[in-house]
Amino acid sequence: MKCYYACLNKLQDYGERHLYDQVEDDFFAVSLPDFLIFEDDLTEKNKAHCYYLMGLSKLGAGEYAAAEENFEKCVEIDFNHQKSRLYREIRK
């Protein structure tokens, strides 16, 4: 059980530490077709991902209201984030 909460804390910590990172294109890490077709703001995608990870952490800890809030913030940034859309409905 101790390991379970350590994993949840790592998710929360990662999300908090990287929430405001400025992400730039890295031509070696991005596939060229995606890069040419989708002109997404990578900083915003990163922020949505961080909210998603923090939401998973709160969900695992049983803090449903905080989890729903994080998933909602993720969906506000990335409307098509399917897992956040699914998980924010868990308690309803």
C-alpha positions in Angstrom: 0.0 0.0 0.0 2.9 2.3 0.7 4.2 1.9 -2.9 0.7 2.8 -4.2 0.7 6.2 -2.4 4.3 6.8 -3.5 3.2 6.4 -7.1 0.3 8.7 -6.7 2.6 11.3 -5.1 5.0 11.0 -8.0 2.1 11.7 -10.5 1.1 14.7 -8.5 4.6 16.0 -8.1 5.4 15.6 -11.8 2.2 17.4 -12.8 3.0 20.3 -10.4 6.6 20.6 -11.4 6.0 20.6 -15.2 2.7 22.5 -15.4 4.3 25.8 -16.5 7.1 24.4 -18.7 7.5 26.1 -22.0 7.7 23.4 -24.6 9.2 23.9 -28.0 9.4 21.8 -31.1 12.1 19.2 -31.1 12.4 17.9 -34.6 14.0 14.7 -33.5 11.2 13.8 -31.0 8.2 14.8 -33.2 7.1 12.7 -36.1 7.2 14.8 -39.3 3.6 14.0 -40.5 2.2 15.0 -37.2 4.3 18.1 -37.2 3.1 19.1 -40.7 -0.6 18.4 -40.2 -1.3 19.4 -36.6 -0.2 22.9 -35.5 -0.9 22.4 -31.8 0.5 24.6 -29.1 2.9 22.1 -27.4 3.0 24.2 -24.2 -0.8 24.0 -23.9 -0.8 20.2 -24.6 1.8 19.8 -21.8 -0.3 21.8 -19.4 -3.4 19.6 -20.2 -1.3 16.5 -19.7 -0.1 17.7 -16.3 -3.7 18.4 -15.2 -4.6 14.9 -16.4 -1.8 13.3 -14.3 -2.7 15.3 -11.3 -6.3 14.2 -11.8 -5.3 10.6 -11.9 -3.3 11.1 -8.7 -6.3 12.6 -6.9 -8.7 10.0 -8.3 -6.4 7.2 -7.0 -6.3 8.9 -3.6 -10.1 9.1 -3.4 -10.2 12.9 -3.6 -13.0 12.9 -6.2 -13.8 16.6 -6.2 -10.1 17.6 -6.7 -9.8 14.9 -9.4 -12.9 16.2 -11.2 -11.5 19.8 -11.0 -8.2 18.7 -12.6 -9.9 16.7 -15.3 -12.1 19.7 -16.0 -9.1 22.0 -16.4 -7.6 19.5 -18.8 -10.7 19.4 -21.0 -10.9 23.2 -21.0 -7.4 23.2 -22.5 -7.8 20.2 -24.8 -11.5 19.6 -25.5 -10.7 16.3 -27.2 -8.8 14.7 -24.3 -10.9 11.6 -24.1 -9.6 10.1 -20.9 -10.1 13.3 -19.0 -13.6 13.5 -20.4 -14.3 9.9 -19.2 -12.8 10.2 -15.8 -14.4 13.5 -14.8 -17.8 11.7 -15.1 -16.8 8.9 -12.7 -18.7 10.3 -9.7 -21.7 11.6 -11.5 
